[in-house]
Amino acid sequence: MAPLTIAVTGGIGAGKSETLRAFARRGVPTVSADEIVHRLIAEDPDVRSALEERFGTTDRSEIAAIVFADPEELVWLEALLHPRVQRAQEEWLAGIDAPAAAAEIPLLYETGGETRFDAVVVVTAPEALRASRTERLDRSARLIADEEKTRRADFVYVNDGTLEELDAFVGSVLERLGV
């Protein structure tokens, strides 16, 4: 039987990765789109070749500097990576033997990926707190606003408390989903 699938998404610095770890602490298998991207760039010969040809490098920080300065380059990079990330997630999910599985997908709504999941958890946080967690808030401009994400989500968590509170939230999500 296929597991119940839960997507974790939200803005930059909101705490998506920590939320994914909270699911893992409760025994839920997890996967991160960002980790898949890192693996593709490091290990996939087709991806590496395409990046070398387009950007002259496979260094993630150099590529980030290029694509976040040029929207057309970002579109190209996402077209290269997103189908591969989705395929890797689907292959991972096919091997899961558990009641539930959780995937962290930063661009879930931006890519229309929410339809692939049984439930969506949006993690948000006050902007000042998010700014203290990351220097990359300038990359948020192209993302769907938190207000829209929270409106569309099945579950919403404002991540401005303790890890214990986050863990309790994740526990309540799993309970409400019957897992």
N, C-alpha and C positions, 0 to 999 in steps of 0.2 A: 504494500500500500504506500502510495506517495505521501511524503510528509506535508503538513500544513506549511506554507511558505510565507515568511514574514520579511518585508523589505524595511530597512532602516535608512532614512534619508534626512536631510536637513541642510542648513546653511554651513558655510565655512566656519570652523571654530565652535560649532554648537555642541559637539560631543557625540557625534555619530560613532566614532571608533570605540569610545568608552561604553556606549550603549551596546554595541556589538559584543564587547567583552562581558557585559552584564548578562547577555543571553548565554554566552559560553559558560559563565560561572554557574548557570542553572542547567548545564548539560545539553544545551541546544547546539547542534553543529552550526558553524558560521563560516562565511566567506566574505571577503572584502574586494570590491571592484578595484580599489586602488592597489591592493596587493597583486591582483591579477595583472593590472597594467604594468606594475613594476617587473613582474616575472616575464611578461611578453617582451618588454624592452630589453631585458637582460638575456633572455634565452631563445626567443623565437627568431629563427634566421630570416624569415620573410619580413617580419616587422623591422628587425635591425637593418636589413638591406634597404628597405623603403625609407627609413629614417636617415641613413647615411646618404642616400641619393638625394633626398629632399633638403636635409638640413646640414649635411656634412658631419653629423655626430649622432651618437646614441646617448649622450649625457643628458639625463633628465632635466637638470637645472638649466643647461644651455637651451634645450628644446623649449622649456617653459618660458624662458625669456623671449624666445622668438614668437611662440604662438599667442602669448598673452599681450604681445605688442601688435599683432596682426591678425584680425579676426578671420581672414581667409585661410591663414595657415592653421588656425585652431580648428576650423571646419574640416580641413584636410586631415589633420591628426585624428580628430574624433571619428571621421569616416573610416580611417584605417583601424582604429582600436575598438570602437564600440561593438561592431559585430563579433569580433574575436572575444571580447569580454563576455558578451551575452552567451556565446557558444561555450566558453569555459564554465560559466555559471551553470548552464543547463547540464553539461557533462558532470560537474560536481554534484548537482542535485540528484541526478540519475543514480548516483552511487550511495546516496544517503538512506540509511535504514534507521529512522528515528521518527517520533511523532511530529516533530517540527524542525524547521531549518530557517536560519536567518541570514540575510545578505545585506551588507552595507553598500548602498548605491547612491553616491552623492548626486548624480544627475538623473535620478529616477523619473521625475515628472518631466524634466527637460527632454528626455529621450522617449517618452511615452511608455516607459517600462512598467508602470504600476499595474497594468493589466495582466502581467505575468505572475502576480503574487496574490495570495489569499487575503493578506492584511498589510497595511502600510503604517509604520510608526514614523512620525516626524519629530525630530529633536530640534528644539530651538533654544535660544538663550539671549539675554539682553545684549545689545551691541557692544557695550563697554566690556562685558565679560568675554565675548567672542574676540574682541580686539586684543585682550590680554592673553588669549590662548594662541593667536596666530598673527602673522604679519601680512597675511594674504587676503584680507577683506576686500582689497581693491578688485579682486577677481569675482566678487559677488554680483557685479552689475549685470552680468549676462544670465544670472539665475532667476528662476521664478521666485517671487517674493515669499517670505515666510508666511504671510497672511494667507496667500493662495494655497500654499502647501498644507497649512494646518486645516484649512477649510476642506480640502480633499482627502485628508488622512483619516484612517480608522482610529488611530491613537496619537495623542500629542503629549510630549513631555517638555516642560520648560526646565532646562538643565542649569539651574542656578543654585543647587543644593549640594548635598553630600553624596558620596558613592552609595551609602546605605539607602538613601532616598531613591536614587536611580535604580538600584537593585530591587527595591520594593515595587517601583513602577513596572519594571520588566516582569516581576512575578505576577503582578495584577494583570498585565497583558496576557501572559500565558494562561492564567486562570480564566480570564474572560473568553479566551479562545478555546478553552477546554483541553488544554495540553497539560 
